[in-house]
């Protein structure tokens, strides 16, 4: 029952907000998202007491081909659901004190995306998972297309074509897995136990990997990302960067590695090399950016490149680091893009060199922005440090030289993030920012909550690692070719 409630309540909330009208849409959406967060908190406590069995739901849906409504939560998927349902209320609250047309449709689409994202993380049937994967694309497409910037039409079309092409490859891969599977089903248990010959796994690897690599994104499949993040409205960018890209990294762990271990053994070295190249490439491009949102977009590419490299390292340190960093990156990047939105809202500019001295006018904003930046550059005792340390440890166990280049993310990240903060916030007040109001009440809540999470998880990450480890151990055992 709790499983269906976790999945279905955001869908009901989306319909309620759509029917409420523009006047009450934002307040109702926030209230319903907080209720969903309460349900998620109860689910987390129940999981701690009773384990994954409390969330098992199975019902046959279609007999031929064999598709079942198989839902569940283990430690890995629970943490992704917690991340999703924690961030959505903050994303909705960040839109308060902003002028948004057609609010009922806007907030309804955010909640509809929450429903689809929860479905992706809870689905244990390959075809049901694919359906939720595609459903998540629809609301973000319309959010970016209807509420985005002046170049939103071509940019959103490029994003849609990229992701749809990857999704069709994934669909082909799942259909092929269905026929190669002796049980003739999409159920994750049957796919994990299917003895697919290594010659087939080699090319099947690419049908799934490309779909996930586009969504993450991994270089060179990233070219849709920076422009989409820039043109999408702030809440859309938060959904894309904070939650949606985690669909890709989560799916590497949940679906690719355990189902196609021989394919991973064959092509994993190339995949991890692409991830490390992406870390260095995106970091260098971020250093060159003058637009704040594009700088943050390339920073995100570098961070998720390290997460993906840790996953392909195929060891427990890399797996644990990837989970911790998925949560840390989700929180941090939402905070960073919200800070960019605050700056844009006050100054009508995102030009890093055209700003400066904001600290003198908005000390509260300066303090919270600095905490988010420090979390992003992995300062010890912040959430970013724990994940990056484990990831680099895992990559080092896999290959020493790759870990050397992957470690550049710490150095280069400090360069572009601290230099950005210096130019935007420090020094004398620039003529482009003669007046800069400090934080509004909703902005204090959003940034204050994010800053608190950055510090708490940086100081005490043990609960995350403990709850994820059993699920990660099963995935690791299935992913390593014996």
C-alpha positions in Angstrom: 0.0 0.0 0.0 2.8 2.4 0.9 4.4 1.7 -2.4 1.4 2.6 -4.5 0.8 5.7 -2.3 4.4 6.9 -2.9 3.9 6.4 -6.6 0.3 7.6 -7.1 0.0 10.6 -4.8 2.1 12.9 -7.0 -0.1 12.0 -10.0 -3.2 12.8 -8.0 -1.5 16.0 -6.8 -0.7 17.0 -10.4 -4.4 16.7 -11.4 -5.6 18.6 -8.3 -3.2 21.5 -9.0 -4.2 21.6 -12.7 -7.9 21.9 -11.7 -7.2 24.5 -8.9 -6.6 27.5 -11.2 -3.7 29.9 -11.4 -4.5 31.7 -8.2 -4.0 28.8 -5.8 -1.7 26.6 -7.9 1.6 27.4 -6.3 0.3 27.1 -2.7 -1.5 23.9 -3.3 1.5 22.4 -5.2 3.8 23.2 -2.3 1.3 21.8 0.3 0.8 18.5 -1.6 4.6 18.1 -2.2 5.2 18.5 1.5 2.6 15.8 2.1 4.5 13.6 -0.3 7.7 14.3 1.6 5.9 13.2 4.8 4.9 10.0 3.1 8.5 9.5 2.0 9.8 10.1 5.5 7.4 7.5 6.8 8.5 5.1 4.1 12.2 5.7 5.1 11.4 4.9 8.7 9.4 1.8 7.7 12.3 0.6 5.5 14.7 1.0 8.5 12.4 -1.2 10.6 11.1 -3.9 8.1 13.5 -3.7 5.1 12.6 -4.0 1.4 9.9 -6.6 1.8 7.5 -4.0 3.1 7.6 -2.3 -0.3 7.2 -5.3 -2.6 4.3 -5.0 -5.0 3.6 -7.4 -7.9 0.6 -7.7 -10.2 0.5 -9.3 -13.6 -0.4 -6.7 -16.2 -0.1 -8.1 -19.7 0.2 -11.8 -20.4 1.8 -11.7 -23.8 4.4 -10.2 -23.9 4.8 -10.9 -20.2 4.7 -7.5 -18.5 4.0 -7.1 -14.8 3.4 -4.1 -12.5 6.4 -5.0 -10.4 7.3 -2.2 -8.0 9.7 -2.1 -5.0 12.3 -0.2 -3.0 15.7 -1.4 -1.9 18.3 0.9 -0.3 19.4 2.3 -3.7 16.0 3.2 -5.1 14.8 4.4 -1.7 17.6 7.0 -1.6 16.7 8.2 -5.1 13.0 8.5 -4.1 14.0 10.4 -1.0 16.2 12.8 -3.1 13.3 13.3 -5.5 10.6 14.0 -3.0 13.0 16.2 -0.8 14.0 18.4 -3.7 10.5 18.9 -5.3 9.1 21.0 -2.5 12.2 23.2 -2.5 12.0 23.6 -6.3 8.3 24.6 -6.0 9.1 27.0 -3.2 11.9 28.6 -5.2 9.3 29.8 -7.7 7.5 31.9 -5.1 8.0 35.7 -5.6 8.6 35.1 -9.3 6.3 36.0 -12.2 5.1 32.8 -13.8 2.3 32.7 -16.3 -0.2 29.9 -16.4 0.9 28.7 -13.0 -1.6 25.8 -12.8 -0.1 24.1 -15.8 3.5 24.9 -14.7 3.2 23.4 -11.2 1.1 20.5 -12.4 3.8 19.5 -14.8 6.4 19.6 -12.0 4.3 17.2 -10.0 3.7 15.0 -13.0 7.4 14.8 -13.5 7.8 13.9 -9.8 5.3 11.0 -10.4 7.3 9.7 -13.4 10.7 10.0 -11.6 9.4 8.0 -8.7 8.2 5.4 -11.1 11.6 5.1 -12.7 13.3 4.5 -9.4 10.6 2.1 -8.2 10.0 0.0 -11.3 11.3 -3.6 -11.2 9.9 -4.5 -14.6 11.9 -3.4 -17.7 9.0 -2.3 -19.8 7.3 -0.5 -16.9 10.6 1.2 -16.2 10.8 2.2 -19.9 7.3 3.7 -19.7 8.2 5.8 -16.7 11.5 6.8 -18.3 9.5 8.2 -21.3 6.8 9.8 -19.1 9.5 11.8 -17.4 10.5 13.4 -20.7 7.0 14.8 -21.4 6.6 17.3 -18.6 10.2 18.7 -18.8 9.7 19.1 -22.5 6.7 21.3 -22.1 8.2 23.2 -19.1 11.2 24.1 -21.2 9.2 24.8 -24.3 6.4 27.0 -22.8 8.3 28.8 -20.0 11.9 28.8 -21.3 14.1 31.5 -22.7 14.1 33.2 -26.1 15.9 30.3 -27.9 13.8 27.6 -26.2 12.2 26.1 -29.4 15.4 24.9 -31.2 17.2 24.0 -27.9 14.2 22.0 -26.6 13.8 20.3 -29.9 17.5 19.2 -29.8 17.1 17.9 -26.3 14.0 16.0 -27.2 15.6 14.4 -30.3 18.7 13.4 -28.3 16.8 11.8 -25.5 14.2 10.2 -27.7 16.9 8.6 -29.9 18.5 7.2 -26.8 15.2 5.9 -25.5 14.4 4.1 -28.7 17.8 2.3 -28.5 17.0 1.3 -24.9 13.6 0.0 -26.0 15.2 -2.1 -28.7 17.7 -3.4 -26.1 14.9 -4.4 -23.7 12.9 -6.2 -26.4 16.1 -8.1 -27.4 16.7 -9.0 -23.8 13.2 -10.3 -23.6 13.7 -12.7 -26.4 17.1 -13.8 -25.2 15.7 -14.4 -21.7 14.6 -18.0 -21.2 11.8 -16.8 -18.9 10.4 -14.5 -21.7 9.7 -11.6 -19.4 10.9 -8.1 -18.5 11.0 -8.8 -14.8 14.3 -7.6 -13.2 14.8 -10.9 -11.4 14.6 -12.9 -14.6 16.8 -10.5 -16.5 19.4 -10.7 -13.7 19.4 -14.5 -13.9 19.3 -14.8 -17.7 22.5 -16.4 -19.1 23.0 -14.3 -22.2 26.1 -15.2 -24.1 29.0 -12.7 -24.0 28.9 -12.3 -27.8 25.4 -10.8 -27.6 26.1 -8.8 -24.5 28.8 -6.8 -26.3 26.4 -5.0 -28.6 23.5 -5.0 -26.2 25.7 -3.0 -23.9 25.6 -0.1 -26.3 21.8 -0.1 -26.6 21.4 0.6 -22.9 24.6 2.6 -22.3 23.9 5.2 -25.0 20.5 5.9 -23.6 21.9 6.4 -20.1 25.0 8.3 -21.4 22.7 10.8 -23.1 20.6 11.4 -20.0 23.6 11.7 -17.6 25.2 13.2 -19.9 28.6 11.6 -20.6 31.0 13.3 -23.1 30.6 13.2 -26.1 26.8 12.7 -25.7 26.4 15.9 -23.8 26.0 18.6 -26.4 22.3 19.1 -25.6 22.9 19.9 -22.0 24.4 23.4 -21.6 21.9 25.2 -23.9 19.0 23.3 -22.4 20.0 24.2 -18.8 20.4 27.9 -19.9 17.1 28.2 -21.8 14.9 26.2 -19.4 13.2 28.1 -16.6 15.0 27.8 -13.3 12.7 25.1 -11.9 13.1 23.1 -15.1 16.9 23.4 -14.8 16.7 22.2 -11.2 14.6 19.2 -12.2 17.0 18.3 -15.0 20.2 18.7 -13.1 19.1 17.8 -9.6 17.0 14.7 -10.3 16.5 13.8 -13.9 20.2 13.1 -14.7 20.2 10.7 -11.8 18.0 8.5 -13.8 21.0 7.7 -16.0 23.5 7.1 -13.2 20.9 5.1 -11.2 20.1 3.0 -14.3 23.8 2.1 -14.9 23.7 0.5 -11.4 20.2 -1.0 -11.6 20.0 -2.2 -15.1 23.2 -2.1 -17.2 25.9 -3.6 -14.9 23.9 -6.6 -13.4 22.2 -7.6 -16.6 25.2 -7.4 -19.0 28.3 -8.1 -16.9 30.2 -9.6 -19.9 29.3 -6.5 -22.0 30.6 -4.3 -19.2 33.8 -6.3 -19.0 34.3 -5.8 -22.7 33.4 -2.2 -23.1 33.7 -0.9 -19.5 37.3 0.3 -20.0 36.2 2.5 -22.9 33.2 3.8 -20.9 35.3 4.8 -17.9 37.8 6.4 -20.2 35.0 8.5 -21.7 33.9 9.5 -18.3 37.4 10.7 -17.2 37.8 12.6 -20.5 34.5 14.2 -19.8 35.7 15.3 -16.4 38.7 17.2 -17.7 37.0 18.5 -20.9 33.9 19.9 -19.1 36.1 21.4 -16.3 38.2 23.3 -18.9 35.1 24.5 -20.7 33.6 25.6 -17.4 36.7 27.7 -16.7 36.2 29.5 -20.0 32.5 30.4 -19.5 31.2 33.9 -18.8 27.5 32.9 -18.5 26.8 31.7 -15.0 24.2 29.1 -15.9 26.5 27.6 -18.6 29.4 27.5 -16.2 27.2 25.5 -13.7 26.0 23.3 -16.6 29.6 22.2 -17.5 30.4 21.9 -13.8 27.5 19.4 -13.6 29.0 17.4 -16.6 32.3 17.1 -14.8 30.7 15.9 -11.5 28.5 13.3 -13.1 31.5 12.1 -15.2 33.2 11.3 -11.9 30.1 9.5 -10.6 29.9 7.4 -13.8 33.6 6.6 -13.6 33.1 5.4 -10.0 30.3 3.1 -11.2 32.4 1.6 -14.0 35.3 1.0 -11.5 33.2 -2.0 -10.4 34.1 -2.0 -6.7 32.2 -1.1 -3.5 34.1 2.1 -2.9 33.1 3.4 -6.3 29.5 2.2 -5.9 29.1 3.9 -2.5 30.8 7.0 -3.7 28.4 7.2 -6.7 25.4 7.0 -4.4 26.6 9.5 -1.9 27.7 11.9 -4.7 24.3 11.5 -6.6 22.6 12.8 -3.4 25.2 15.4 -2.8 25.2 16.7 -6.4 21.4 16.7 -6.5 21.3 19.0 -3.5 24.3 21.2 -4.4 23.3 21.8 -8.1 19.8 22.8 -7.1 21.3 25.3 -4.7 23.7 26.6 -7.3 21.1 27.1 -10.0 18.8 28.8 -7.4 21.6 31.2 -6.5 22.0 32.0 -10.2 18.3 32.6 -10.4 18.4 35.0 -7.5 21.2 36.9 -9.2 19.3 37.0 -12.5 16.2 38.1 -10.7 18.0 41.1 -9.1 20.3 42.2 -11.8 18.9 40.8 -15.1 22.4 39.5 -15.9 24.3 36.2 -15.7 27.6 37.6 -17.0 30.2 36.7 -14.4 32.5 39.6 -15.4 29.6 42.1 -15.3 28.8 41.4 -11.6 30.7 42.0 -8.4 30.4 43.2 -4.8 27.1 41.5 -4.1 28.4 40.4 -0.7 28.4 44.1 0.5 24.6 44.4 -0.3 23.4 40.9 0.6 25.4 39.3 3.4 22.9 36.5 4.1 22.9 35.5 0.5 26.7 35.6 0.4 27.0 33.2 3.4 24.6 30.6 2.1 25.9 30.9 -1.5 29.4 30.3 -0.1 28.3 27.1 1.7 26.8 25.7 -1.5 29.9 26.5 -3.5 32.1 24.9 -0.8 30.0 21.8 -1.0 30.4 21.7 -4.8 34.2 22.0 -4.6 34.3 19.1 -2.0 35.6 20.9 1.0 36.1 18.4 3.9 33.0 18.3 6.2 30.7 19.1 3.3 28.6 16.5 1.4 30.7 16.8 -1.8 33.9 15.6 0.0 32.6 12.2 1.1 31.3 11.3 -2.4 34.4 12.5 -4.3 36.8 10.8 -1.9 35.1 7.4 -2.3 34.8 7.8 -6.0 38.5 8.7 -6.5 39.4 5.8 -4.1 37.3 3.4 -6.3 38.8 4.7 -9.5 42.3 4.4 -8.0 41.7 0.7 -7.3 40.6 0.3 -10.9 43.4 2.2 -12.5 46.0 4.5 -11.0 46.5 6.7 -14.1 42.8 7.2 -14.6 42.4 8.3 -11.0 45.1 10.9 -11.5 43.2 12.5 -14.3 39.9 12.0 -12.5 41.3 13.8 -9.5 41.7 16.9 -11.6 38.0 17.5 -11.0 38.9 18.7 -7.5 41.6 21.2 -8.7 39.8 22.5 -11.7 36.5 22.6 -9.9 38.0 24.8 -7.2 39.4 27.0 -10.0 36.2 27.8 -11.8 33.8 27.8 -8.8 35.9 29.9 -6.5 36.9 32.3 -9.3 33.2 32.6 -10.2 32.3 33.4 -6.6 35.1 35.9 -6.3 34.0 37.8 -9.4 30.3 37.7 -8.6 30.2 38.2 -4.9 33.5 39.9 -3.7 35.2 43.2 -4.4 33.6 46.6 -4.9 30.0 46.9 -6.0 29.8 46.8 -9.8 27.7 49.5 -11.6 25.4 46.7 -12.9 24.3 45.9 -9.3 23.7 49.3 -7.6 20.8 47.7 -5.6 20.6 44.0 -4.6 17.9 43.1 -2.1 18.9 40.3 0.4 17.0 37.1 0.6 13.2 36.9 0.6 11.5 34.5 3.1 11.2 31.7 0.6 14.8 32.1 -0.6 16.0 31.8 3.0 14.1 28.6 3.5 15.3 27.0 0.3 19.0 28.0 0.6 19.0 27.5 4.4 17.7 23.9 4.0 20.2 23.1 1.3 23.1 24.5 3.3 22.0 22.5 6.4 21.9 19.3 4.3 25.4 20.0 2.9 26.8 20.3 6.3 24.9 17.4 8.0 25.7 14.9 5.3 29.3 16.1 5.2 29.7 15.5 8.9 27.7 12.3 9.2 27.1 10.3 5.9 26.9 6.9 7.7 23.1 6.4 7.4 23.3 6.8 3.6 26.1 4.3 3.2 24.5 1.8 5.5 21.1 1.8 3.8 22.6 1.5 0.3 25.3 -1.1 1.0 23.1 -4.3 0.8 21.6 -3.4 -2.5 25.0 -2.3 -3.9 26.6 -5.6 -2.8 23.9 -7.6 -4.8 24.6 -5.4 -7.8 28.3 -5.8 -7.5 28.1 -9.6 -7.2 26.0 -9.7 -10.4 28.2 -7.2 -12.3 31.6 -8.9 -11.9 32.2 -11.7 -14.4 33.4 -14.7 -12.5 
